[in-house]
Amino acid sequence: MLVSFKRYALVAFFLVADLSFPVLESRAAEGSGALHWSARKQVWDRKSQLVSLSGNAILSQSGERLMADSMKIDLQARKVTAQGNCLYLARDIIMQSQSMVFNLDTRTGTIFGGKIATENFSLSGEKISRLGEARFSAINAEYTTCKDCPQSWSFFGEEVDLTFGGYAKMRQVRGKVGDVPITWFPYLVFPLKTQRQSGLLMPRFRFSGADGLAFVQPFFWAISRSLDLTLGAGTYSARGARLEFEGRAAFESGSAQANFYFQRDQTYRPKLIDSVTGALSALEPIQNRWGLLVSQRQSLGEQWTQTLRIEEVSDANYPSDLGDLESRREAVLTSSFALTRTTPWSSGVLSVRRFRNRLGPNPLKWDGQVVQAIPTLSLTSNERPWFSRFHGGVATSFSRFSRIEGPFDRDVVGEIAGLPAVGLRAGGTPELGRDPIRQGSRLTLTPSLYTDWTPIDGVSLIPSAKYRASFYDFDRTQTGVRTLNRGYLLTQLEVTSELARIYRDEDRSSGYKHTFRPTLTYSLIPLIQEDANHPFVQQMFYAQERGFSGYNFDNLDIIPRDSTRSYNNYFLPLGNSLALGVVSQLYRKFEDGRVARQLEFSASQTVDFRELRLDPSSRQPLSRFASALSGDFGPISGRVFYFYYPYALPDPPSNRNKVSSSLSYVFEKATRHRVLDFERSVTVGYQYDRLDGINRIKNLTGAVKFSLTDSILPFAGVDYNLSTGPDDPGKLQRVNTGLTFQSVSQCWSATINVSQTLERPGTNLDFDLSLNLAGEGFSGAGLPGGF
């Protein structure tokens, strides 16, 4: 018999239809909980309150019905005993058996040689007892959530105890696929709830060229409502033993999570990079490799918030080799601690950040050349009105910069530019103004003031001014560099307007609204106070005039007066410039009252008037042109970011464009039959960036998911390098393809994914098997594919 949702249509039919059974007599019991019965033959002993029915016996009360060849009803005990072809129908359950004992009030009872089925599961056995609304016990019984017959999978146990919202406990269990037993367990416990519960999770399997066959068996421990952890143990056949830990805690005022991974690796051979020649030399192999990631957030009252993030590894190659950590594609590992206070008048942050360079010469040690910001303190007053028309505030910050390998760095800019070696490059003492200072303390103070004025309707003028003062202490006893006072005044006038038009449909219940906001911003830095002969100022100018950045601590050191010659750290000129920007938006109002932004376009460019004073052959008055376009039209959505650098000198010179785009079309996306994923979508992306002669990008990405049926979902993805040339041939960066099969029985799902990347050589094979144990969704583990 097919056990499917069709049976619930049958239930409804029996409950509401006027059945035309051949009934000789129909009667109803008096009083509360009225019962109605009918049969070919009826005997009602009113003294003992016993009713005997035979021949097409039917007993019904509100919302349920019982049918059998014969039955006896004890009206006083509210109990019925039925024999022969028993069928009990209710809105949430169907029971079939040859005999049944049933309580009409508690809906509990026992069936013999029968089957119980709900929307989520079916249970058949020699003897089944319903002990409560969600609890069943059985002898020699078979359990499954499959909606087909014979079932795709089932568990058969000599003793079965099921509590929905709790656990299934079975003794002498045989796991079956179809009718074929494939596993045996003396005792088996598995969850029948969607809430957290302790127990073994589905094991994870994967095959890749670098790891070999990977197997990890995780165990989940629900310690309390706010605390749990997952422990995993296994092996990577090509590397060695594997251990994993994940702990999570949730509190009323915060949360925390810690992940630790340990890998015994017999294949790892670290390499040392020579800082001068770039040559590689082998170091002693290490086998005990590990990665740690901790994140935590805590609210300390109404005003204080504390956050913590720690990311650490045994060696700098661990993130890319094992792929466990979030920053596996990043060049730097960042750990930080922050304490924030917010009041109605001000906000402040105390932070400590620590950086670890993954591209350093020795992967086993810290790169001592990295500058650390420990600590950083910032305090900002909230804007408040002044003299009724003006608003303003004050921001201040303090940072301490230091590094392990001393306060001076080698002049990398001069080395790249081919300048004669001096200072540290020549093996001598630091050359001030060229060898950058990497140690010091900085205090900044920035008061600001602005107002707004509307001379005519639709046009707003916003004049503003702020002065940024900075004081530097370079530890003169260690560096010999004197202190430095710097400051500049930035004044701006912003002119903005908004034009809008509404297009209504004929019934005026829906339509479109288009807005257009042009903005003109004039910026002027009329005052700069600094010592041009100070080594710190000289080193920044030395790098900037050669098109490089990085000879400062961070962007707060930069006075954005002139156009930048570096595209790695791009900022707009504010010394004497005019910026033009536009934002255009299209909104749609639907008949149901919903309003959605369907289209937005923005563009901006700045003219630097200071550049017009220079020789025509060297002036660069235009900043980069920046624009963005995004759209969301139901099934179609996409975005494009476009930049044009008019004075860039890439090879060839025409490659001054930078593009990042994506486009998606979702034909259909839904969840079928409550648990089966159905998706038909296509996504393409394009990236183009040839400004950097070293890290040139010209990539095309694509991903497709196209469900053939409710059960079969194939998917594929590709990342292709479109760059072509004798030294830069086009090649695949990553490719993957896979298939998800969701059984029509709605009780199991399997995903297989095959992928290959240049980052981790070799072919990866991922497999995920999930079971619908509780009938409410797939639960399983693995390393599922996807793109």
KOLLO-466108 format. One line per field, with one value per residue (C-alpha): x, y, z; residue in three letters. Coordinates in steps of 0.001 Angstrom, whole numbers, plus 500000, padded with zeros to 6 digits. Layout:
% KOLLO-466108
X = X ...
Y = Y ...
Z = Z ...
residuo = Ala ...
END
This chain:
% KOLLO-466108
X = 500000 501286 501567 501433 499600 496720 495685 494933 492494 490913 490798 488992 486564 485628 485282 482951 481255 477814 478888 476392 477191 474382 473338 470346 470377 472279 472278 474066 475210 473843 475821 479202 481595 478715 479385 477631 477656 476086 476310 474293 473598 473591 473072 472944 472930 471915 472322 476016 476555 477958 477365 478109 478350 478867 478915 480355 480666 481351 482034 482563 482958 484060 487146 487701 486178 486793 485640 485883 484097 482927 483509 482468 482059 482237 480471 481263 485015 485084 486933 486391 487652 487578 488203 488779 489941 490186 490737 491009 490984 491777 493116 496711 496956 495764 495843 495213 495186 493362 492443 492522 491888 491329 490475 488064 489184 492971 493323 495708 495536 497089 496835 497906 499367 498911 500336 500306 500946 501166 502276 505851 506354 504909 505307 504177 504585 503317 502077 501991 500885 500086 501124 500441 499928 503605 504829 504613 506045 506114 507313 508895 508210 509546 509972 510478 509721 509614 506457 506880 506190 508407 510304 513647 515058 513737 514811 513432 513702 512527 511653 510864 510128 509421 508886 508409 510071 512455 514263 513746 515161 515408 516888 518227 518027 518428 518871 517308 517502 514421 513982 517709 519257 522608 523415 522821 522939 522322 520907 520194 519135 518440 516685 513122 513147 514441 515730 519279 520079 523192 524341 526440 526086 526374 530032 531787 533515 535602 538274 540857 544289 545913 544033 543264 540181 538957 536741 535548 532962 531439 529673 527309 526818 523939 525271 522490 520074 522884 525952 526921 530002 530907 533869 535158 537775 538936 541727 542925 544540 547191 548095 547229 544941 542368 540725 538130 536428 533637 532118 529228 527650 524660 523733 521092 523714 526126 527515 530804 532210 535551 536869 540067 541479 544391 545963 548708 550393 553145 553318 554097 557573 557824 559990 562044 562088 565345 564471 567113 567174 563715 565204 563474 565219 563663 563077 562648 559297 556550 553637 551534 549575 546631 544293 542303 539403 537608 534835 532935 530596 529220 526951 528079 525038 523224 526323 529235 529941 532984 534119 536973 538359 541390 542727 545959 547720 550714 552154 551257 550463 547807 544759 545393 546521 543645 540948 539431 539666 537742 540887 542265 542343 543633 547268 546954 545479 543820 543077 541409 539866 537490 535614 532919 530887 527931 526014 523527 526416 529417 530845 534242 536247 539331 540804 543853 544637 547329 548290 550143 551558 550977 553382 556404 559730 559343 555901 556725 557534 556002 556958 558637 558325 554541 553431 551022 548479 548402 546365 543966 541576 538940 536308 533658 531035 527630 526623 524757 523215 525174 523502 520330 521583 524842 525713 529084 531160 534674 536521 539798 541932 545166 547213 550483 552416 555300 556916 559303 562182 562864 561567 562977 562218 564281 563519 561526 560396 563990 564761 561804 562633 566278 567702 571202 571301 571581 570793 569635 569748 573478 574014 574415 572358 568774 568485 565873 563285 563770 563942 560392 559759 557574 557287 555556 552457 549845 547159 544541 541887 539209 536509 533836 530959 528252 524877 522207 520269 517438 517396 514698 512435 514241 517780 519912 523244 525400 528609 530980 534438 536715 540271 542363 545316 547849 550682 553393 555940 558568 560399 563323 565575 565368 564937 566562 563479 561910 558225 555910 552834 550633 547214 544976 541637 539089 536137 533359 530171 527650 524779 522157 518681 516088 513766 510974 508163 505420 503897 500604 498657 495088 493586 496127 496757 500220 502890 506469 508427 511653 514028 517088 519531 522464 525151 527977 530642 533387 536333 539143 542061 543140 545464 548153 550517 553455 557235 558175 561712 560594 561676 558134 556714 559640 559217 555508 556240 559153 556819 553844 555763 556893 553340 553631 551812 552588 555189 552682 550977 547436 545126 544798 548374 547437 546466 544181 545215 546411 545551 547012 549511 548962 545999 546560 545429 543215 541738 540050 541819 540249 542801 540871 538405 534843 533056 529969 527742 524328 522037 519022 516507 513396 510791 507764 504566 502581 498848 499246 500947 504529 507222 510495 513530 514069 516846 519627 522420 525156 528186 530802 533997 536186 538105 541312 541930 545406 546518 545616 548531 551036 552639 550112 552336 552164 548840 546163 543071 540473 539982 538853 535310 533241 529794 527495 524322 522076 518722 516169 513285 511879 513585 516375 518867 522353 524928 527845 530694 532754 535866 537902 541383 542172 545917 546828 549778 549015 550356 548779 547731 544125 543594 542396 539051 538078 534833 533112 529695 527204 523847 521389 518204 516037 513519 512039 513069 510901 510609 508426 506504 507838 511394 512575 514629 513732 515838 516438 518865 521806 524466 527331 530032 532805 535844 538385 541338 544589 545890 548303 551014 551530 548051 546078 542475 540265 537936 534589 532590 529384 527101 523933 521416 518656 516254 515100 512428 511619 514242 517113 519084 522302 524603 527882 530265 533353 535948 537891 540862 540261 543732 545529 549012 552329 553108 549539 547432 543777 543146 540605 540951 538263 535600 533045 530007 527659 524250 521804 519253 516293 514252 510610 509959 511103 513205 516782 518964 522434 524842 528014 530337 533566 535778 539284 541125 544563 544924 544756 546017 544191 540574 538212 535297 532674 529761 526878 524123 521238 518227 514837 514700 511850 509896 510422 513640 516970 519580 523007 526575 529235 531097 528305 529122 528058 529496
Y = 500000 503438 505480 509061 512290 510820 508943 512260 513090 509730 510673 513895 512050 509559 512293 514576 512463 510858 507217 504817 501640 499141 500004 498506 500842 503884 505209 507791 507658 510374 512902 514533 513183 511851 508671 507547 503935 501755 498124 495326 493985 495921 494938 497676 496592 499848 498456 497575 500314 497814 497961 495039 495684 493150 493464 496674 498199 501934 504095 507836 510909 514420 514328 510526 507263 503587 500791 497031 493747 493785 495787 496096 499496 500085 503421 503737 503059 504891 501963 500051 496616 495970 492795 492121 494656 497472 500931 504031 507424 510817 514069 513297 509488 506281 502896 499544 496144 492881 493730 496902 498106 501858 504511 507029 509894 509558 508134 505548 501840 498772 497246 493734 492797 496242 499543 503163 505962 509739 512444 511979 508228 504744 501971 498386 495447 492480 494634 498443 500517 504188 505457 509138 511659 511427 508162 504632 501286 498154 494555 493137 496388 498254 502061 504317 507815 506687 507384 504423 500706 498740 501417 502729 502231 501090 500008 496728 496107 493470 496237 499773 502906 506100 509538 512250 515385 513017 509843 506483 503566 500159 496792 494109 496436 495536 498398 497588 499063 497882 494350 493664 493913 495700 496607 495218 497021 495482 498821 501990 505472 508289 511651 512262 515999 519090 520551 520005 516585 514621 511735 510610 512632 511189 510510 512712 511298 512964 512042 514469 514218 516090 514481 511042 509413 511642 510183 511974 510694 513603 513360 516126 516842 519122 520069 522530 524895 527408 525195 522405 520964 518696 516325 514648 511961 510297 510123 511594 508612 510682 512722 511011 511174 513946 515542 518328 520350 522915 524486 526937 528960 531273 533614 536235 538934 537288 534244 532457 529792 528028 525698 523702 521353 518961 517190 514615 515330 513132 515078 518636 519984 523742 525944 528969 531924 533854 537538 538682 536060 534546 531040 528217 525951 523019 523173 520305 518565 518895 516497 518035 520807 522693 525629 527659 530060 531757 534341 535863 538769 539949 542799 544274 546246 548804 550759 548304 545630 543371 541317 538870 537097 534815 533094 531162 528286 526038 527219 529854 527205 525469 527530 526886 523254 522077 524666 524712 528424 531379 533230 530427 532861 535843 536959 537951 536281 538850 538514 541313 542368 545333 547031 549472 551941 553825 556563 559195 561670 559709 556398 554924 551866 550306 547701 545506 543993 541504 540553 537472 537565 534291 535353 535775 534026 531362 529705 528363 531724 535140 537670 540283 542951 543231 546399 545766 548334 547668 549341 551661 553926 556111 558398 560268 562657 562419 565373 568047 571362 574598 578006 576310 576201 574309 570746 569430 567006 565955 562718 561651 558532 557115 554297 552644 551073 548641 545562 542825 543598 547091 550578 550883 548946 548434 550759 548416 551269 552148 548495 548149 551450 550409 553287 553006 551090 553270 552838 549375 548137 548898 547273 550581 552603 553663 556344 558748 559753 556514 553650 553942 554413 551545 552391 555247 556598 558852 561008 562657 565248 566139 568729 569147 571526 571666 573187 572808 575400 575109 578259 576859 573841 570677 572067 571692 573330 571665 573543 571752 572111 569904 570144 567026 567520 564710 564402 561725 560379 558117 556976 559301 557390 554360 555921 559333 560765 563862 564323 565653 567885 567868 569188 570255 571994 570481 572571 571276 572541 569971 570883 568189 567883 565217 564904 562346 561199 558641 556492 554919 552118 552712 551431 553520 550566 549937 551717 552989 555798 557111 559307 561161 562765 564782 565958 568493 568591 571200 570354 572647 572151 575771 575065 572429 572562 570136 570026 569106 568226 565664 562092 560706 563322 562838 559049 559331 561881 559718 556726 558690 560464 557052 555645 553533 553446 551869 554266 555412 553696 553817 556112 558633 559669 560693 564275 563750 566948 565681 562809 559460 557805 554447 552238 549851 552505 554845 558039 561030 564438 566989 569811 571817 569622 569276 565935 565121 562254 560957 558325 557104 554658 552934 551650 549526 549381 546171 545711 544045 547178 545930 548398 547104 548874 547265 549339 551599 553337 555526 557238 559719 561435 564195 567023 568056 571753 571623 569369 572056 574125 571480 570975 569539 566534 565451 566751 564261 566332 563529 560933 557442 557144 554899 553514 550787 549256 546808 545384 542985 542061 538960 536006 538192 539974 541297 543960 545608 547648 549564 551735 553624 554957 557585 557847 554272 552785 549087 546914 547566 551138 550474 548217 550994 549394 547435 545445 543150 541804 539026 538034 535440 534027 531901 529961 528378 527857 526114 523306 520517 518102 519972 518539 518301 521194 522275 524881 525932 528835 530115 532528 534044 536433 538379 540122 542233 544046 544527 547575 545502 544025 541184 540179 540498 539318 538370 535664 534227 532261 530331 528149 526309 524322 522706 520287 517752 516475 516855 514165 514910 518136 518344 521321 522564 525491 526804 529527 530174 532493 534292 535819 534751 535236 533401 533867 533955 531223 530833 528044 526647 527930 525711 523367 521237 519221 517128 515624 515657 512860 513209 510058 510349 508533 511766 509791 510089 512363 511905 514403 513623 516399 516256 519358 520414 523612 525001 526030 522417 520169 516939 515932 516154 513783 514768 512581 513395 511026 512367 510594 512056 510357 512354 512964 516736 517245 515731 515439 514220 515282 515028 517414 518333 519816 523173 526249
Z = 500000 499119 502300 501082 501553 499598 502697 504408 501692 502489 506167 505402 503187 505882 508482 506543 503918 504269 504008 502446 504381 504614 508184 509879 512854 514093 517617 519729 523312 525533 527506 526973 524379 522316 520349 517190 516090 513476 512425 510840 514301 517561 521183 523832 527461 529119 532620 532182 529553 527052 523317 520974 517253 514459 510704 509261 512703 512719 515731 515431 517539 516705 514454 514418 513271 513920 511585 512132 511519 515139 518285 521906 523477 527224 527562 531239 530873 527526 525953 522743 521688 517938 515932 512235 509609 512133 510714 512909 511183 512702 511396 512440 512512 510848 512585 510904 512607 513077 516659 518692 522225 522311 524929 523491 525745 525954 522408 523834 523301 521710 518265 517312 513942 512526 511434 512618 510142 510438 508066 509327 509936 509827 512419 511835 514164 516077 518956 519072 522031 521905 525340 524703 521977 520908 522456 521079 522123 520015 519847 516675 514852 511820 511747 508709 507476 503852 501915 499565 499959 500273 502142 500877 504371 507716 511187 512529 516274 518703 521176 520096 522147 520190 521704 519121 520310 522111 521062 519418 521442 519802 520794 518463 515480 511834 509393 506046 502558 500805 502118 502473 505982 505820 509461 512942 516280 519704 520820 518857 519954 517512 517871 516753 517279 515592 518835 520082 521504 522387 520237 517319 514146 510673 509824 507274 504226 501540 499057 497693 496164 499058 501962 500590 502065 504890 507600 510740 513224 515186 518552 519677 523369 524362 527787 528613 526922 526480 526058 523663 522004 519123 519252 516118 515577 512397 509873 506595 504897 503085 506177 509472 512504 512777 515851 515926 518644 518489 521579 521568 524320 524179 526991 527489 527006 524555 522813 522225 519929 519821 517094 517405 514765 515156 512208 512311 508986 507635 504356 505520 504724 505525 503306 504311 501892 501610 502087 499552 496791 497268 497204 499108 501561 503435 507181 509605 508939 511521 511897 514677 512985 514455 513944 516474 515956 518866 518596 521494 522141 525465 526500 529819 530813 528692 527653 527449 524824 524667 521671 521181 518152 518129 515028 515418 513679 514155 510833 508260 505615 507713 506532 502826 503273 505475 504688 508198 509010 507601 506473 504306 501370 503349 503563 507231 510315 512575 516285 518213 521486 521743 524546 523432 525445 523973 525773 524586 524481 523207 522056 522773 521729 523279 520944 520670 517274 516441 512879 511672 508173 506315 503539 505769 505110 507841 508113 511591 513159 513488 510851 513035 510333 510759 512556 515446 516694 520441 521799 519967 521832 520188 521673 519692 520986 519389 517267 519169 518150 518554 518347 517018 513385 513719 514650 515648 517673 518587 517814 519362 519041 520382 518827 519747 516839 517282 515772 516829 514447 515635 514863 511306 508131 504991 502035 499771 497488 496619 495982 493577 491872 491428 493468 494963 498233 501321 504995 506014 502418 502362 505734 507567 510001 509123 506447 507826 505263 503285 505747 507170 510883 512162 515855 517623 519326 517729 519282 517052 517824 515252 515997 513305 512596 509923 509148 506495 504537 502028 499884 497568 497724 496712 497031 500180 501012 503676 504565 506963 508458 510518 511750 512276 514615 515144 517635 517161 519638 518009 521179 520633 523065 520740 517305 517588 515806 517361 517999 515289 515291 512192 511341 508476 508030 505649 504505 502268 500682 499519 497221 496809 495366 494740 491769 491911 489668 490262 487541 488654 487052 485962 489208 491188 493552 492138 490138 490061 491688 490176 492161 490897 493355 491958 494388 494028 496740 496778 499072 500127 502508 503074 505972 506567 509485 509433 509413 505834 507000 509539 508579 508927 506535 504147 503995 503083 500340 499115 498592 497233 494500 493220 493199 496345 499674 503015 504376 506998 509939 508524 506544 509384 508592 505050 504262 501231 499493 496105 493797 494772 492445 494118 493233 496143 498638 496647 498130 496553 496465 498817 498656 496046 494206 492991 493158 491098 492084 491054 492517 490594 492093 490822 493298 492566 494577 494210 494532 497927 499297 499167 498059 496604 495186 491809 490298 491604 489765 491230 489716 490892 489803 491206 489509 491285 490560 492099 489256 486714 487983 486900 483527 481024 480448 484102 485403 486480 487323 487138 489837 489027 487727 490013 489312 490546 489148 490988 490077 491490 489208 490846 489191 487764 490008 489453 490169 488402 489893 487368 487884 485324 486159 483497 484213 485051 483168 482886 480097 477628 478578 477534 480566 482844 483601 486671 486622 489068 488143 488802 487334 488616 487162 489431 487385 490490 494088 496638 499159 497851 500070 503125 502883 499264 497881 494364 492588 489026 488866 486868 488167 486197 487330 485649 487148 485308 486868 484946 486826 488873 486687 489173 490366 487156 487194 484298 485502 484521 487068 486647 488697 487805 489790 487793 489430 486887 489279 492950 493547 491163 491584 489509 489960 488529 488894 487186 487745 484554 484021 480725 480565 477434 476100 475795 479518 480783 479190 480008 482481 484860 488416 489873 488573 490338 489471 491501 491992 494871 494907 497241 497444 496448 499695 501422 503889 502557 500502 499027 497471 495559 494451 492452 492443 491541 492497 491788 495440 496600 493789 493104 492703 495673 496024 498602 499625 501940 503042 505117 506614 507466 510871 512378 509174 509371 507398 506475 509184 508334 507994 505397 503191 500792 497454 496175 494578
residuo = Met Leu Val Ser Phe Lys Arg Tyr Ala Leu Val Ala Phe Phe Leu Val Ala Asp Leu Ser Phe Pro Val Leu Glu Ser Arg Ala Ala Glu Gly Ser Gly Ala Leu His Trp Ser Ala Arg Lys Gln Val Trp Asp Arg Lys Ser Gln Leu Val Ser Leu Ser Gly Asn Ala Ile Leu Ser Gln Ser Gly Glu Arg Leu Met Ala Asp Ser Met Lys Ile Asp Leu Gln Ala Arg Lys Val Thr Ala Gln Gly Asn Cys Leu Tyr Leu Ala Arg Asp Ile Ile Met Gln Ser Gln Ser Met Val Phe Asn Leu Asp Thr Arg Thr Gly Thr Ile Phe Gly Gly Lys Ile Ala Thr Glu Asn Phe Ser Leu Ser Gly Glu Lys Ile Ser Arg Leu Gly Glu Ala Arg Phe Ser Ala Ile Asn Ala Glu Tyr Thr Thr Cys Lys Asp Cys Pro Gln Ser Trp Ser Phe Phe Gly Glu Glu Val Asp Leu Thr Phe Gly Gly Tyr Ala Lys Met Arg Gln Val Arg Gly Lys Val Gly Asp Val Pro Ile Thr Trp Phe Pro Tyr Leu Val Phe Pro Leu Lys Thr Gln Arg Gln Ser Gly Leu Leu Met Pro Arg Phe Arg Phe Ser Gly Ala Asp Gly Leu Ala Phe Val Gln Pro Phe Phe Trp Ala Ile Ser Arg Ser Leu Asp Leu Thr Leu Gly Ala Gly Thr Tyr Ser Ala Arg Gly Ala Arg Leu Glu Phe Glu Gly Arg Ala Ala Phe Glu Ser Gly Ser Ala Gln Ala Asn Phe Tyr Phe Gln Arg Asp Gln Thr Tyr Arg Pro Lys Leu Ile Asp Ser Val Thr Gly Ala Leu Ser Ala Leu Glu Pro Ile Gln Asn Arg Trp Gly Leu Leu Val Ser Gln Arg Gln Ser Leu Gly Glu Gln Trp Thr Gln Thr Leu Arg Ile Glu Glu Val Ser Asp Ala Asn Tyr Pro Ser Asp Leu Gly Asp Leu Glu Ser Arg Arg Glu Ala Val Leu Thr Ser Ser Phe Ala Leu Thr Arg Thr Thr Pro Trp Ser Ser Gly Val Leu Ser Val Arg Arg Phe Arg Asn Arg Leu Gly Pro Asn Pro Leu Lys Trp Asp Gly Gln Val Val Gln Ala Ile Pro Thr Leu Ser Leu Thr Ser Asn Glu Arg Pro Trp Phe Ser Arg Phe His Gly Gly Val Ala Thr Ser Phe Ser Arg Phe Ser Arg Ile Glu Gly Pro Phe Asp Arg Asp Val Val Gly Glu Ile Ala Gly Leu Pro Ala Val Gly Leu Arg Ala Gly Gly Thr Pro Glu Leu Gly Arg Asp Pro Ile Arg Gln Gly Ser Arg Leu Thr Leu Thr Pro Ser Leu Tyr Thr Asp Trp Thr Pro Ile Asp Gly Val Ser Leu Ile Pro Ser Ala Lys Tyr Arg Ala Ser Phe Tyr Asp Phe Asp Arg Thr Gln Thr Gly Val Arg Thr Leu Asn Arg Gly Tyr Leu Leu Thr Gln Leu Glu Val Thr Ser Glu Leu Ala Arg Ile Tyr Arg Asp Glu Asp Arg Ser Ser Gly Tyr Lys His Thr Phe Arg Pro Thr Leu Thr Tyr Ser Leu Ile Pro Leu Ile Gln Glu Asp Ala Asn His Pro Phe Val Gln Gln Met Phe Tyr Ala Gln Glu Arg Gly Phe Ser Gly Tyr Asn Phe Asp Asn Leu Asp Ile Ile Pro Arg Asp Ser Thr Arg Ser Tyr Asn Asn Tyr Phe Leu Pro Leu Gly Asn Ser Leu Ala Leu Gly Val Val Ser Gln Leu Tyr Arg Lys Phe Glu Asp Gly Arg Val Ala Arg Gln Leu Glu Phe Ser Ala Ser Gln Thr Val Asp Phe Arg Glu Leu Arg Leu Asp Pro Ser Ser Arg Gln Pro Leu Ser Arg Phe Ala Ser Ala Leu Ser Gly Asp Phe Gly Pro Ile Ser Gly Arg Val Phe Tyr Phe Tyr Tyr Pro Tyr Ala Leu Pro Asp Pro Pro Ser Asn Arg Asn Lys Val Ser Ser Ser Leu Ser Tyr Val Phe Glu Lys Ala Thr Arg His Arg Val Leu Asp Phe Glu Arg Ser Val Thr Val Gly Tyr Gln Tyr Asp Arg Leu Asp Gly Ile Asn Arg Ile Lys Asn Leu Thr Gly Ala Val Lys Phe Ser Leu Thr Asp Ser Ile Leu Pro Phe Ala Gly Val Asp Tyr Asn Leu Ser Thr Gly Pro Asp Asp Pro Gly Lys Leu Gln Arg Val Asn Thr Gly Leu Thr Phe Gln Ser Val Ser Gln Cys Trp Ser Ala Thr Ile Asn Val Ser Gln Thr Leu Glu Arg Pro Gly Thr Asn Leu Asp Phe Asp Leu Ser Leu Asn Leu Ala Gly Glu Gly Phe Ser Gly Ala Gly Leu Pro Gly Gly Phe
END
